[in-house]
Amino acid sequence: MTGFRGKCALVTGAAGGIGAEVVRMLRAEGALVAVADREVAGLEAEAHLPGDLRDGSYADGLPGAALAALGGLDIVVNNAGVITRGRVTETTDDDWALSLGVNVEAPFRVSRAAIPLMAGAGGAIVNVASCWGLRPGPGHAVYCMTKAALASLTQCMGMDHAHQGIRINAVCPNEVNTPMLRTGFARRGFDPDTAVLELGKTVPLGRIAEPGDIADVILFLASDAARYMCGALVEVNGGKAVG
């Protein structure tokens, strides 16, 4: 990947599996990176912006804070996300508020604040949606709904802000071998290593994605190599359908 030297990037959910890999890869390519998550102290980056994305004022202020810290803002990666499992009848008010707050409201607020700062100079916003938002599967009602909302928001923003030189696209992964996935398995009483291996057998390519598989596509969408992509929803699923 080329073209990131001197670029300034904001990455949310930077402490997670995909986010940490995006940060590492961007910095390896010469970008200056501001990291946002609840806890960012252990991350190597040019700017650390800890906070809770459910706090509207924090989310609203992130792009401006990144610009002030880095001296510019060329790339925004809305990577932060949560997975709430269960049918609607099994979903609590807290589940609803958490999922909507992190998966939908936060990228909306961050994008809304970032677009005026990026307008004219150009740039790229990459959202992390999900295959499950394009073709919902069972037992994840609110998760699927929120990722569908983010996919639709991406398409709308992609059309609405292309004339300002801002390309807005989304990557849509299926299962990814992240700490969040492994914690979910452990919480349900499964051995994470065994569960990941068994899940990999359901994927035509023979394994579930690693964070780097998704980060590579995020960097592509953020790069000039994707200069004619706008409002796209790029599935990265190893050939596995949802269901």
C-alpha positions as CSV (number, residue, x, y, z in Angstrom):
1,M,0.0,0.0,0.0
2,T,1.3,3.5,-0.8
3,G,0.2,7.1,-0.5
4,F,-0.2,7.4,3.3
5,R,3.1,9.2,4.1
6,G,2.1,12.5,5.9
7,K,-1.6,11.7,5.9
8,C,-3.5,12.3,9.1
9,A,-6.0,9.6,10.3
10,L,-8.5,9.2,13.1
11,V,-9.3,5.6,14.1
12,T,-12.1,4.7,16.5
13,G,-12.2,1.4,18.3
14,A,-8.5,1.5,18.0
15,A,-7.8,-0.9,20.9
16,G,-9.8,-3.7,19.3
17,G,-8.5,-6.4,17.0
18,I,-9.2,-4.7,13.7
19,G,-8.7,-1.2,14.9
20,A,-5.2,-2.0,16.4
21,E,-4.2,-3.5,13.1
22,V,-5.4,-0.6,11.1
23,V,-3.4,1.8,13.3
24,R,-0.3,-0.4,13.0
25,M,-0.6,-0.6,9.2
26,L,-1.3,3.1,8.7
27,R,1.7,4.1,10.9
28,A,3.9,1.6,9.1
29,E,3.0,3.4,5.8
30,G,3.9,6.8,7.2
31,A,0.5,8.1,8.4
32,L,0.1,10.2,11.5
33,V,-2.7,8.5,13.6
34,A,-5.0,9.7,16.4
35,V,-6.5,6.7,18.3
36,A,-9.9,6.8,20.0
37,D,-11.3,4.2,22.4
38,R,-12.2,3.8,26.0
39,E,-8.6,2.9,26.9
40,V,-5.8,3.9,24.5
41,A,-2.8,4.2,26.8
42,G,-1.0,1.1,25.5
43,L,-1.4,2.0,21.8
44,E,1.5,3.5,19.8
45,A,0.1,6.5,18.0
46,E,0.8,10.2,17.5
47,A,-2.3,11.3,19.5
48,H,-4.4,9.5,22.1
49,L,-8.0,10.6,22.5
50,P,-9.7,8.3,25.1
51,G,-13.4,8.5,25.8
52,D,-16.8,6.8,25.5
53,L,-18.3,7.1,22.1
54,R,-21.8,7.0,23.7
55,D,-21.0,10.5,25.0
56,G,-22.3,12.7,22.2
57,S,-20.0,15.6,23.0
58,Y,-17.0,13.3,22.9
59,A,-18.0,11.8,19.5
60,D,-18.8,15.3,18.1
61,G,-15.4,16.6,19.2
62,L,-13.2,13.7,18.0
63,P,-12.5,15.0,14.4
64,G,-11.6,18.4,15.6
65,A,-9.4,17.0,18.4
66,A,-7.6,14.8,15.9
67,L,-7.1,17.7,13.5
68,A,-5.7,19.9,16.3
69,A,-3.4,17.1,17.5
70,L,-2.1,16.0,14.1
71,G,-2.3,19.2,12.0
72,G,-4.7,17.8,9.5
73,L,-7.4,15.2,8.9
74,D,-7.4,13.1,5.7
75,I,-8.8,9.7,6.9
76,V,-11.5,8.7,9.3
77,V,-12.0,5.0,10.2
78,N,-15.3,4.4,12.1
79,N,-14.3,1.0,13.4
80,A,-15.8,0.9,16.9
81,G,-18.6,-1.6,17.2
82,V,-20.4,-3.9,19.6
83,I,-22.2,-7.2,19.0
84,T,-25.5,-7.7,20.9
85,R,-26.8,-11.3,20.5
86,G,-30.4,-12.4,20.8
87,R,-33.9,-12.0,19.3
88,V,-35.9,-8.8,19.9
89,T,-37.7,-10.4,22.8
90,E,-34.3,-11.2,24.4
91,T,-32.9,-7.7,23.9
92,T,-32.8,-5.4,26.9
93,D,-33.1,-1.6,26.9
94,D,-29.4,-1.5,27.8
95,D,-28.5,-3.7,24.8
96,W,-30.5,-1.4,22.6
97,A,-28.9,1.8,23.9
98,L,-25.4,0.3,23.7
99,S,-25.8,-1.0,20.2
100,L,-27.5,2.1,18.8
101,G,-25.0,4.4,20.5
102,V,-21.8,2.7,19.4
103,N,-22.8,1.2,16.0
104,V,-25.0,4.0,14.6
105,E,-24.9,7.2,16.6
106,A,-21.2,7.4,17.0
107,P,-20.2,7.0,13.3
108,F,-23.0,9.4,12.5
109,R,-21.7,12.0,14.9
110,V,-18.0,11.5,14.0
111,S,-18.8,11.7,10.2
112,R,-21.0,14.7,10.6
113,A,-18.2,16.6,12.4
114,A,-15.4,15.3,10.1
115,I,-17.0,16.2,6.8
116,P,-16.8,20.0,7.1
117,L,-13.2,19.7,8.2
118,M,-12.3,17.5,5.2
119,A,-14.3,19.3,2.6
120,G,-12.4,20.8,-0.3
121,A,-9.0,19.2,0.7
122,G,-10.6,15.8,0.1
123,G,-10.2,12.7,2.1
124,A,-11.8,9.3,2.9
125,I,-14.1,7.9,5.5
126,V,-14.3,4.2,6.0
127,N,-17.0,2.6,8.1
128,V,-16.9,-0.9,9.4
129,A,-20.3,-2.4,8.8
130,S,-21.0,-6.1,8.5
131,C,-22.3,-8.8,6.1
132,W,-25.0,-9.3,8.7
133,G,-26.3,-5.9,8.0
134,L,-26.7,-6.7,4.3
135,R,-28.3,-10.2,4.8
136,P,-29.4,-10.6,8.4
137,G,-28.8,-13.9,10.2
138,P,-30.7,-15.4,13.1
139,G,-30.4,-14.4,16.8
140,H,-28.7,-11.0,16.3
141,A,-31.7,-8.7,15.7
142,V,-30.4,-5.4,17.0
143,Y,-26.8,-6.0,15.7
144,C,-28.1,-6.7,12.2
145,M,-30.3,-3.7,12.4
146,T,-27.6,-1.3,13.5
147,K,-25.1,-2.6,10.8
148,A,-27.8,-2.2,8.2
149,A,-28.3,1.3,9.3
150,L,-24.6,2.0,9.1
151,A,-24.4,0.5,5.6
152,S,-27.3,2.7,4.4
153,L,-25.8,5.8,6.0
154,T,-22.5,5.0,4.2
155,Q,-24.3,4.9,0.8
156,C,-26.2,8.1,1.6
157,M,-23.1,10.0,2.7
158,G,-21.1,8.6,-0.2
159,M,-23.6,10.2,-2.7
160,D,-24.1,13.4,-0.7
161,H,-20.5,14.4,-0.1
162,A,-18.6,13.1,-3.2
163,H,-18.8,16.6,-4.7
164,Q,-16.7,17.8,-1.7
165,G,-13.9,15.5,-2.6
166,I,-14.7,13.0,0.3
167,R,-15.0,9.4,-0.5
168,I,-17.2,7.4,2.0
169,N,-17.2,3.6,1.8
170,A,-17.7,0.7,4.1
171,V,-16.1,-2.7,4.6
172,C,-18.6,-5.5,5.5
173,P,-16.8,-8.5,7.2
174,N,-18.3,-11.7,8.4
175,E,-16.7,-13.4,11.4
176,V,-13.3,-12.1,12.4
177,N,-10.8,-13.6,14.9
178,T,-10.8,-10.7,17.4
179,P,-10.8,-10.5,21.2
180,M,-14.4,-9.5,21.0
181,L,-15.4,-12.7,19.2
182,R,-13.3,-14.8,21.5
183,T,-14.7,-13.2,24.6
184,G,-18.2,-13.9,23.3
185,F,-17.4,-17.6,22.9
186,A,-15.9,-17.8,26.4
187,R,-19.0,-16.0,27.9
188,R,-21.2,-18.7,26.4
189,G,-19.0,-21.5,27.8
190,F,-17.1,-22.4,24.6
191,D,-13.3,-22.8,24.3
192,P,-12.4,-19.9,22.0
193,D,-9.6,-21.8,20.2
194,T,-11.8,-24.7,19.4
195,A,-14.8,-22.5,18.5
196,V,-12.7,-20.5,16.1
197,L,-11.4,-23.6,14.4
198,E,-14.9,-25.1,14.1
199,L,-16.2,-21.8,12.7
200,G,-13.5,-21.8,10.2
201,K,-14.8,-25.1,8.7
202,T,-17.9,-23.3,7.7
203,V,-16.0,-20.8,5.5
204,P,-15.2,-21.8,1.9
205,L,-11.6,-20.4,2.3
206,G,-11.2,-22.7,5.3
207,R,-10.8,-20.1,8.1
208,I,-12.5,-17.1,9.5
209,A,-10.8,-13.7,8.9
210,E,-7.9,-12.4,10.8
211,P,-7.9,-8.7,11.7
212,G,-5.3,-8.0,9.0
213,D,-7.6,-9.4,6.3
214,I,-10.1,-6.6,7.1
215,A,-7.5,-3.9,7.8
216,D,-6.0,-4.5,4.3
217,V,-9.3,-3.6,2.7
218,I,-9.8,-0.6,5.0
219,L,-6.5,0.8,4.0
220,F,-7.3,0.1,0.3
221,L,-10.6,2.1,0.7
222,A,-8.7,4.9,2.4
223,S,-6.1,5.0,-0.3
224,D,-5.9,6.7,-3.7
225,A,-6.1,3.2,-5.2
226,A,-9.8,3.3,-4.4
227,R,-10.1,6.8,-5.9
228,Y,-13.2,5.9,-7.9
229,M,-15.1,4.1,-5.1
230,C,-17.8,6.0,-3.4
231,G,-20.7,4.7,-1.3
232,A,-19.5,1.2,-1.8
233,L,-20.2,-1.7,0.6
234,V,-17.3,-4.2,0.2
235,E,-17.9,-7.7,1.6
236,V,-14.9,-9.5,3.0
237,N,-16.3,-12.8,4.0
238,G,-14.1,-15.7,2.7
239,G,-17.0,-16.7,0.5
240,K,-19.3,-17.5,3.5
241,A,-22.9,-16.5,3.3
242,V,-24.7,-15.2,6.4
243,G,-27.1,-17.7,8.0
